[in-house]
């Protein structure tokens, strides 16, 4: 577990809502209580100030931010100057460590070279483009508005500005063939990006796509089809020199998303914006020993109520929970088994007193993990059956 501190800023606005999207996003430009596109940067900056004061009042002393990440929604529907302004507020409140990674997600429709140049001037180091597919009929099924040419234009502009470019793909869309998927992966890799994310399509019943699948007008994603496509992207990424470092992410060495690695390593982060989650190590009340406990908080979901709480001078938390040692260990196991660095079974042994040798042997014999210096690392088969690996470790070591 690291001592890093990260800041995540959620921008809840989109030009259009995609049919598969279940994120906390809105297409209206003004949602009331100051939660509008025009005023959003000011409201998010006010939340940062309230959160910083709250941290100080609760004895939470964080180091300078090692990463900053703007997600959404579509952060790039805001002017580039707004994103740069918010980076400046983070620097003023918490500090930003030398060499920090500063990323924004981007819809390829919403950026051009001038926009990207402004981000680079303002301290950004990385852009993650929502490519999703390079095949027009798949993009239509996903209700994406960009074309493959927009992705190429954006990535080339980012590379020219000296920014690291990443692309996100989605596999398993209704009607997508394995050859369609190969076309998308090849198009992404041919851009020369040094980071690639590929996520299996998850369809929530409340989304437009979920309703179409329920009505029978679209076929349901198939688990076997998604497994084949995972093997395709894994092989193609490796051939291009990108190594898997998390189940859904591949990167050239040194170009991993440090921000996302922080989540998977359970570092502290402040989440800013409607629905954003935060994670802190809180000092134990009345303890002089320096002991801490983990705490998770989440912001109010709807931007209007979020804005009202900020205008009233309150940190806009909707709720929070203390993470007890058992839950903390469960999260450590689940997250560690998603990573190429693996799960430290010696540390699990120290926390539980349970000898991990039998489950390590079982998983190794099943071809689900390899074991190096006491760390178990999922094989390709173990990544495809990750839930099975997690459950077997749970059953073996948790009381």
N, C-alpha and C positions, 0 to 999 in steps of 0.2 A: 504494500500500500504506500503510495507516494505522498509527498508533502506539497504537491503542486496545487495551484488554485486556478480555476477556469471561470470564464464568464460566457454565458449563453444568452443571446438576445433573440426572442421570438417576434417575428413580424407577421401579424395575422391577416395580411391582405394579399389577395390574388386578383388578377384581371378576370380570371374565369376559374370555376371549380371543376377539376377533372372528375370523371365519373367514378373512379376507384378511390378517390381521396376521402380519408376519414380524419384528417388533421383538423386542428382548430384554426380554420381559415374562413375569410369572409370576402365577398366581392364588392360590397357596398363601400364607397370611399369615406363615408362618415357614419360612425356607429354611436355617436353621442358621448357626452361627458368628456369631451376632449380626445376621444379615441378615434381620430380621423387620420387619413394618410398625411394630410397637410401638417398636423400637429403631433404626429406620433413620436418623432424624435424627442421633442420636448417632454412628452409624458414619460417615455422610457427613461430619459435622463433624471426626471424627478423620482421615478421608482428607484433608480440606482442610488440616489442620495438617501432615500428612506431605508433601503436595505443596508447601506453602509453604516448608517446611524444605529440600526437595529443590531448589526454585528458587533459594533463597539459596545453597545449596552449589554450584550450577552457574553462579552469576553472572548469573542471570536476574532483572533488576529490572523489574518491571511497574508501570505507572501504576495508579491506582485504577480499579476496574472501571467501564466505561462502560455495560455491560449485564449483566444476570443473567437466565438463562432456566431454568425448571424444565420438563423434558419427560419422556416416558415411553414406555410405561406410562401410568399415570394419576396424576400428582402429587397430585391432590386426593382420592385415597383416604386420604392422610395428614391428620391434623388440621391446620387452618390454622395453629395455633400452631407446629407443626413446621416449616412452610415459613418462617414469620416468624423462627423461631430460626435457621434456616440463613442467611437474609439477614443476620442479626446477626453470625454467624460470618464471613461474607464481608467484612462491613464492618470487623470487628476485625482480620482477617488482611491483607487487601489494600487495604481502603478502597473506598468506593463514591463515584464522582464525583457532584458536584452535578448534578441533572437526569437522572440515570441512568434508563434504561429497565429495569424489573424485571417480568418476565412469568412467568406459569404457564400451561401447558396445562390444560384442564379437561374432563372428561366432564360433560355437562349433568346427568346423574343424581346427581352427587356433591357438588353445591354448592347452597347456598341463600343468602338475603340475609345472614344472620348470618355465614356462612362468608366471603362476599365482603367484607363490612364489615371483618372482622378482617384480611383481606389488605390492604385499603386502609389501615387503621390501621398495619399493619406495614411500609409502604413500597412495596407493589406498585403498579405503574402501569398494568398491562395484563393482560388475560386472553384466551387464545385457546381458543375453544370448538370441540370436535370435533362439528360438526353433521352432516357427511357428506351428508345428504339431508333433504328435507322430505316425502318421499313414503313412506308406510308400507311398501309392498311392497319398495321398494329398501332401506329400513332393515332389513327382515327378511332380505333376501338378504345384506346385509353383516353380519348378526347383531349389529346395534346394539340396545341395550336402551332407549335414551331415545326420547322422542316429540318432535315439533316443539314442543309446549307447554313441555317442559323447556328447550329452547334459548331460547325467548322469555323465559321466567322468568329464566334466568341472565343473558342479555344485558341485560335491563331492570335487574336488580339491580346489575350492573357499572356501567351508565351512571349509575344513581342514586348509586352510591358514588364517582363521579368517575373511574372507570377506563376506559381505552380498551378496547373490545371488538373482537375479531376472530373470524371464523368460518372453519372449514376445511370444504371440500366435496370429495367424490370423485365423478368422473364415469366412465362406462363400465362400471358394474355390470351383470352379466347381467340382461336383462329391462328395463333402463331405457330408455325412449323419449326422443327429443328433447324432447317436451312435458313428460315427467317432469323432465328436467333443467332446463327453463325454469322449472318450478314451484319447484324447489329454489333456483335462483339468485334468482328474484323474492322468495321467502320470506326469504332471507338479506339481500338489499338492503333489503327493507321494514323490517327491524329497525333500519335507520339506522346500521349499523356503518361504520366508516371504514377497515376493512381486510378483505380477502377473499382467501383462498387456495383454489385449485382444482387438484386433482391428478388425473391420469389413474390409474385403477386399475391397479396392477401386481400380477400374480398369481404368487407363487412356488410351485413345484411341491410344496414340503414343507408348505404350509398346507392347512387343511381345504378352503378354496375351490379351491385348486389340485388337490387330489385329486378333488373333485367334477367339475371341468372335464375332468380326464384320463379320468374314467370316463364322461363324456358326459351326466351329469345336469344340468350347467349349460353354457350356451354360452360359448365363449371370447370375451373382449373383442376388439372389432374396431377396427383402427387408423383406418379411414375414419370410423367412428362417433365415435371420440374426437376426431378433427380437427374434425368438425362441432360437437361440443359445446364444444370450445375456442373456436371462433369465436363461439358463442352467448354464453358467459360473458364473453368479451372485449368484445363489443358492449354487452351489458347493463350491465357494470360501468362502461364509459365513459359510457353514458347517465346513470348514477347519480352521475357525478362522480369515479369512482375510476379512476386511471391505472395502467397496468401499469408496474411498476418492476423486476420479475424475471419470468421466463417464467410462473411459476405463481402470481404474487402481484400484487394490485391494491390501491391505497390512495389515500385523499384526500391531497393534498400535505401533507407534514409528519407523516403517520401511518404511514409505512413501518415495518416491523419492523427496528429498528436492529441488533438482535442477529443476525438472519439476514443482513443486509447485511454485517456484520462477517465472517461465514464466506465470503461471496462475494468479499470484498475481501482475504481471506487475512490478517486480523489475528491476533494471538495470543489463544488462549483456553485455560482450564483446564477439562478435563472431569472431573466427579466422578460416581462411581457405576458399577455393573457395565456393562462394554462401552463406556463413554464414551470419546470420542477427545479428544485435546488437540493443540494446535499452538503451537510456540514458536520464536522466533528465538534460537538458542543462540550465545553468544560462541565464536568460533573458538579452539581450545585453543592457548595460548601466543602468541596474537596481541595485539600492543599497539596495533593500528590501529583497534580497534573493529569489525572485521569480524564478521559473524555468518553462520550458515547455518540453514536451516529444518529443523525436526525435528517429526515426528509421533509420538505415543504413544497407546496404547489400553489401557484397563483390562481386567482379567480379566473374562470374560463371565459366568460363573455366580456368583450372589451368595454362595453358600457359600464358594467358594474366594477370592472377593474379600474376604469378611469375615475369612477365615483370614489372609490376607496383612496386612490392617490390624491384626489382633490381634497379629501377630508384629512389628509396627512397620515394615512395608515399604510403600512406595508400591505400590499394587496394579496395576502395569503388567503386561500380558501380553506386550508387545513394543513396539518403537519402530523408527523408521527415519529416517535423514537424507534430506532431499529435495534431490537434486542440482540444479544450475542448469537442466539440461534439463527435468527433471520439474517444477520450479518454474515455468518458462516455460509448459509445457503446461497446468498448472493455471490460470495467469494468463489464458491464452487461453480455455480452456473456461469459466471463471467469468465473464470479461468479456463473453463473447458471450451470456450469460444475462440481462444487465442492460440496463435502459433507458439507463444512462449510457454503455454501450458499452465497446468495447475500444480502448485507446490504441495505434494502429498506429505512431505515432512512437516510443513507448517500445519496442515490439516491434522496430522498425528499429534502435534504439540497442543492443538486446541481441543481435541476430542479424546485423546488417550487411546484411540482405536488403531490397532495395527493395520496399515493400509496395504500390506503385502498381498493378502488374498485377492482383493478387488483389482489391484494392479495386474496380478497374474491372470485373472479371469479376463479382463479387458484386453490385455496384450494377446492372450491366446485366441480371443475372438477376432483379432485383427482390427479392433476399434481404436486402439491407442498405441503409441510407442512410449517408452519410459527412458528418460535421460536425466541422470543426476537427481533422481527423486521427483522429477516433474513428468506428469503424463500429458501427452500431446495428441489430439485427435488425428487419426489417419484420414484419408479421403472418405473411407467408409464410415469412420467415426463422426466426420462432419455431417454426412448425409443422415446419420442416425444419432444426432447429437442429443436429442431428448432421451434416448435409451441410455446413452453414456451417463448423462446427468443422473437419471433415476437409479442406475446401478451404484453410482458413488454415494448418492443419498442413502440408499438402503444399507450400504456397508458401513458408513461412518457416522450417520446421525442417529441419535438416540430417540 
